[in-house]
Amino acid sequence: MKKWYSLIFAAFLGALLPLAFAPLGLSFLAILVPAGLIFVWEHSRSTREALLMGFVFGLFFFATGVYWIYYSIYTYGHSPLWLAYFLMLLLCLVLAWFPAVLGALSRLFPAPSSFRYLFIYPSLWVLLEGIRAIIGTGFPWLSLGYSQNNSFLSGFAPLIGVYGLSWLCVFLGTLLYIAYRQRRFLPLFIFLVIYALGFGLKQIQWGKNNPPALSVLLVQGNVTQEVKWDPTQLSNTIEHYLNMTEPYLGNADLVIWPEAAIPTLVDYVKPTLNHMNAVLKQYHMNLLTGIVDEDAQRKAYNALILLGDNQGQYYKRHLVPFGEYLPLENWLAPLLEYWQLPNSDLSPGPMKTEDLKINGIVMAPFICYEIIFPGLVRQSLPKAEVLITISDDAWFGDSSALNQHLQMAQMRSLEMARPQLFVSNSGITALIDFQGKIEQQLPIDIAQVLPGVIMPHRGWTPFMYYGSWPVWILSTLCLLFSAYQTKVYHQPN
């Protein structure tokens, strides 16, 4: 394949892969695209060319998959449009190095056997996904496994988690490549067996319901960011949420408002909170709301508080860089000030948190970005019977970021076999069952209330026991074995 044709094909594959994720959810592309990419790499003439192909693929993949990053920088950061696109492109250029390195590393295992295709590519792919989810503060967005929420492969999620699904997607892609390359039926047979096994696993119901059910009220306020963070509009914002909630007083066990629904410090609205607390107790109800809180050392936290019959609080532990805190502050602060980009100064909450109980049911609360980290969610299991995520995705308009975020939250419910209440300011607000399926949801950009019933769920899944460690260990062993195989193959006779 000529180099320019290969570059165009790699770019096409990169731009195509985001269609595997929400909102379109063409999950089969998460298998076909890796197969096509392996074809490109196998026909590269050198390590440098394989690296270039991987870089071009990655650049188009992330540019089309996380394009929405520019929106918050331009619309709410009030930066020039060129700067918003530049910063978005800069992030994509950094992320593109992960598939670039994957392509280059694949050339280090030239053993002439199908083992190289079946195990080296999946192992390298998933290990680099894992590194991307850890390095810095982590950016696990668009990990391949998330595309399989609604496919037969989702049956494997409670066993191997999202990264195991990523490994499986690339493995199936390599089977297709081998079937094409060797003109053999056996790889296709194995492909079908894996899909059939996934279908069988989907029929398993991990854990069990733990009655009684909890009646809930999810309030999607749809307060624009310009109004929400305007101090002169604070009382109107709180009144807006109170007016949406009032008709349902006495008709729900739990009301949930989204992230920073009360966009100020707890101390500034103490009288209002005390009044709300008294009314909620009168009706034997509970209210969870996002707010900002300070401790005795004047450290600020992105928090949620529980009012009413039950009391409690939670501080966000995994903060968003640049959005909630500034990494490398001494170096970057002058640059952001020069560009006139806003930044927050929030502190992370303690990693060990107290149980949040509502009518005796243990809840695991998460704020926005946190739900995309399976390791963080696992820390609350198996005690938690319901997952709760509050968010404000209005920062990204009506882009695919909203659907992608919800898709990742669904995966957490699927991995942990726990129902989830997902409440966002402008959408998407949804009730998710313990198998990761959306039971009800609200459309975006509308102020509306979603009443529903959630059934607490108990029990274990294998993923809750072991997390992603079996995937990391298997991938590492595959690479070590292939390295040994390659060394033996190159020994002189």
SVG drawing of the C-alpha trace seen along z (x, -y; Angstrom):
<svg xmlns="http://www.w3.org/2000/svg" viewBox="-48 -41 71 66">
<polyline fill="none" stroke="black" stroke-width="0.4" points="0.0,0.0 1.4,-3.4 2.3,-5.7 -0.2,-8.4 -3.0,-5.9 -2.1,-4.5 -2.2,-7.9 -5.6,-8.7 -6.9,-5.3 -5.6,-5.7 -7.2,-9.2 -10.5,-7.7 -10.4,-4.9 -9.7,-7.5 -12.6,-9.7 -14.9,-6.6 -14.2,-5.1 -16.1,-7.7 -19.3,-6.6 -18.9,-3.4 -19.7,-5.4 -22.8,-7.3 -24.9,-8.8 -24.9,-6.6 -23.5,-3.6 -22.4,-1.6 -20.6,0.9 -19.4,3.1 -17.0,0.3 -15.0,0.9 -14.1,4.3 -13.8,3.4 -11.7,0.3 -8.9,2.0 -8.9,4.7 -8.4,2.1 -5.7,0.4 -3.8,3.6 -3.9,4.0 -2.3,0.5 0.4,1.3 1.2,4.7 1.8,3.1 4.0,0.3 7.6,0.6 9.3,-0.6 8.8,-1.4 8.8,-5.1 6.0,-4.6 3.9,-2.5 4.3,-5.3 3.2,-7.9 0.1,-5.9 -0.8,-5.4 -0.4,-9.2 -2.6,-10.2 -5.2,-7.7 -5.1,-9.0 -5.2,-12.6 -8.4,-12.1 -9.9,-9.8 -9.6,-12.3 -10.3,-15.4 -13.7,-13.9 -14.3,-12.2 -13.6,-15.0 -14.1,-18.0 -16.5,-19.4 -13.7,-20.5 -13.4,-23.7 -17.0,-24.6 -16.5,-25.3 -13.3,-27.2 -14.9,-29.4 -18.4,-29.8 -17.8,-30.0 -14.1,-30.8 -14.7,-33.7 -11.5,-33.0 -11.0,-33.7 -12.3,-30.9 -8.9,-30.3 -7.5,-29.7 -10.3,-27.3 -9.6,-25.3 -5.8,-25.5 -6.1,-24.1 -8.4,-21.4 -6.0,-20.5 -3.1,-20.5 -4.8,-18.0 -5.6,-15.8 -1.9,-16.0 -0.9,-14.7 -3.5,-11.9 -2.5,-10.9 0.8,-9.7 -0.8,-6.7 -1.9,-4.9 1.3,-6.1 3.4,-4.4 1.2,-1.3 2.0,-1.1 5.7,-1.5 5.8,1.0 4.0,3.6 7.0,3.7 9.2,5.0 7.4,8.4 8.1,9.7 7.5,13.4 5.8,15.0 2.7,16.5 -0.9,15.7 0.0,15.2 1.4,11.8 -1.9,10.7 -4.2,12.3 -2.4,11.2 0.1,8.5 -2.2,5.9 -5.0,6.3 -2.4,6.3 -0.6,3.2 -3.9,1.4 -5.4,2.0 -2.2,1.3 -1.9,-2.1 -5.6,-2.8 -4.8,-2.1 -1.8,-4.4 -3.9,-7.1 -6.5,-6.7 -3.8,-7.1 -1.1,-9.5 -1.5,-13.0 -5.0,-12.9 -6.2,-10.5 -8.3,-10.8 -10.0,-7.5 -12.5,-9.0 -13.3,-6.9 -11.8,-3.6 -13.0,-1.0 -14.9,1.0 -17.5,-1.7 -18.8,-1.2 -20.1,2.3 -22.8,1.3 -25.6,2.6 -23.9,5.4 -23.7,9.1 -20.1,8.4 -21.6,6.4 -22.2,9.8 -18.4,9.9 -18.5,6.5 -19.3,7.8 -16.3,10.2 -13.6,8.2 -14.8,4.5 -14.4,1.9 -10.7,2.5 -11.4,6.2 -14.0,5.3 -11.4,3.1 -9.0,6.1 -11.8,8.3 -12.7,5.7 -9.2,5.7 -8.9,9.5 -12.0,9.9 -10.6,7.4 -7.5,9.4 -9.6,12.6 -11.2,10.8 -7.8,9.7 -6.4,13.3 -9.5,14.7 -8.9,12.1 -5.1,12.7 -5.1,16.5 -8.4,17.2 -9.4,19.5 -12.8,20.2 -11.5,21.1 -11.0,17.4 -14.5,16.6 -15.8,19.6 -13.9,18.4 -15.4,14.9 -18.9,16.3 -18.3,18.5 -17.2,15.4 -20.3,13.5 -22.5,16.5 -20.7,16.7 -21.3,13.0 -25.0,13.5 -25.1,16.3 -23.4,14.1 -26.0,11.3 -28.6,13.7 -26.9,13.9 -28.3,11.5 -25.4,10.8 -26.5,10.1 -30.1,9.7 -32.6,6.9 -32.9,5.7 -36.4,4.3 -38.0,2.0 -37.8,-0.2 -37.0,-3.9 -39.2,-6.5 -37.0,-9.2 -37.4,-12.6 -34.6,-13.7 -34.7,-17.5 -33.1,-18.7 -33.0,-22.5 -31.5,-23.5 -30.0,-26.7 -27.7,-28.3 -24.1,-28.9 -24.4,-32.7 -27.3,-32.7 -26.0,-30.0 -22.7,-31.7 -24.0,-35.2 -24.1,-36.1 -27.1,-38.4 -29.1,-35.5 -28.4,-33.1 -31.8,-33.6 -33.6,-33.1 -31.7,-29.9 -32.6,-28.4 -36.2,-29.5 -36.3,-27.9 -35.3,-24.5 -37.7,-24.9 -40.6,-25.7 -39.8,-22.6 -39.7,-20.4 -42.6,-21.8 -45.4,-20.0 -43.9,-16.7 -43.5,-17.2 -44.6,-14.1 -44.5,-12.0 -40.9,-10.8 -38.3,-9.4 -35.4,-11.2 -35.1,-14.3 -31.8,-15.0 -30.6,-18.3 -27.6,-18.3 -24.0,-19.4 -23.6,-22.9 -27.4,-23.4 -26.8,-25.8 -23.7,-27.6 -22.3,-29.1 -20.8,-28.3 -22.9,-26.4 -22.2,-29.2 -23.8,-31.8 -27.1,-30.0 -27.4,-28.5 -30.8,-30.0 -32.2,-28.8 -30.8,-25.3 -32.1,-25.2 -35.6,-26.1 -35.4,-23.4 -34.3,-20.9 -37.3,-21.6 -39.7,-21.2 -38.2,-18.0 -38.4,-16.5 -42.0,-17.5 -42.7,-15.4 -40.2,-12.6 -38.2,-13.3 -34.5,-13.6 -32.8,-16.0 -29.3,-15.6 -28.0,-18.7 -24.7,-19.9 -23.1,-22.9 -19.7,-24.4 -18.4,-23.9 -15.4,-25.1 -13.6,-23.5 -11.9,-25.2 -8.8,-25.8 -10.8,-27.7 -10.3,-25.0 -13.1,-24.9 -14.7,-21.6 -17.1,-20.6 -19.6,-19.0 -23.0,-17.5 -25.1,-17.6 -28.0,-15.5 -30.8,-17.2 -34.1,-16.0 -34.7,-12.8 -31.1,-11.7 -28.0,-13.9 -24.6,-13.7 -22.1,-15.2 -19.6,-14.2 -16.6,-16.1 -15.5,-15.3 -12.3,-13.4 -11.1,-13.3 -11.0,-16.8 -10.9,-18.0 -7.6,-19.7 -8.0,-23.3 -11.8,-23.1 -11.5,-22.7 -7.8,-23.1 -4.7,-24.2 -1.9,-21.7 1.7,-23.0 0.2,-26.3 3.6,-28.2 4.2,-27.6 0.7,-27.7 -1.0,-30.5 0.8,-33.4 -0.1,-31.8 -3.8,-31.4 -3.9,-34.9 -2.3,-36.2 -4.9,-34.3 -7.6,-35.4 -8.8,-31.8 -10.7,-31.2 -9.6,-28.5 -10.9,-27.3 -9.1,-26.6 -10.9,-23.6 -9.4,-20.9 -9.9,-17.2 -12.0,-15.5 -10.6,-12.7 -10.4,-9.3 -12.0,-7.6 -15.6,-8.7 -18.4,-7.9 -21.4,-5.9 -24.3,-8.0 -27.5,-6.3 -31.0,-7.1 -33.7,-5.2 -31.1,-2.6 -30.0,-2.2 -26.3,-2.7 -25.6,-5.1 -22.3,-5.7 -22.3,-9.3 -20.1,-10.7 -19.8,-14.1 -19.5,-14.4 -16.0,-13.2 -15.6,-10.7 -18.0,-8.1 -15.7,-7.4 -13.0,-5.9 -13.9,-2.2 -11.3,-2.0 -12.8,-4.9 -16.3,-3.4 -15.1,0.0 -14.0,-1.6 -17.6,-2.0 -18.6,1.6 -20.0,4.0 -21.6,1.9 -23.3,-0.5 -26.7,0.6 -27.3,-2.4 -24.9,-4.6 -25.6,-8.3 -24.0,-10.7 -24.7,-14.4 -23.2,-16.4 -23.4,-19.6 -22.6,-18.9 -24.0,-22.2 -20.4,-23.3 -20.4,-21.3 -23.7,-22.4 -25.7,-19.7 -22.6,-17.9 -21.9,-14.2 -20.1,-14.7 -23.4,-14.4 -24.2,-11.0 -20.7,-9.7 -20.7,-10.7 -24.0,-8.8 -22.6,-5.8 -19.6,-5.6 -21.9,-5.8 -24.0,-2.9 -20.8,-0.9 -20.2,-1.4 -23.7,-0.1 -23.0,2.9 -19.6,3.7 -20.9,3.4 -24.4,4.7 -25.8,1.6 -28.7,-0.7 -27.8,-4.4 -29.4,-7.8 -27.8,-10.1 -28.8,-13.8 -27.4,-16.5 -28.2,-20.2 -29.1,-20.5 -29.3,-16.7 -29.0,-13.9 -30.8,-12.9 -31.6,-9.2 -32.5,-6.2 -30.1,-3.3 -30.9,0.3 -28.3,2.7 -27.6,4.1 -26.6,0.7 -29.9,0.2 -31.6,-3.2 -35.1,-2.8 -36.1,-6.4 -34.4,-9.6 -35.1,-13.3 -34.3,-15.2 -31.6,-17.8 -32.0,-21.6 -35.3,-21.4 -36.2,-22.1 -38.1,-19.0 -38.6,-16.6 -38.1,-12.8 -40.0,-10.8 -39.2,-7.1 -38.6,-4.1 -35.2,-2.5 -34.6,0.9 -31.5,1.3 -29.2,4.1 -26.8,6.3 -24.2,8.9 -20.9,9.2 -19.6,9.4 -16.2,10.8 -15.1,7.3 -15.9,6.0 -13.5,8.6 -10.5,8.2 -11.0,5.0 -8.9,4.7 -6.0,6.6 -6.6,9.8 -6.5,7.8 -3.3,6.0 -1.6,9.3 -2.8,11.2 -1.6,8.4 1.8,8.1 2.3,11.9 1.3,11.9 4.0,9.3 6.6,11.1 5.9,14.4 5.9,12.8 9.2,11.1 10.6,14.5 9.2,16.1 10.8,13.3 14.2,13.9 14.0,17.6 13.0,17.1 16.0,14.8 18.6,17.1 21.0,18.4 20.6,22.1"/>
</svg>
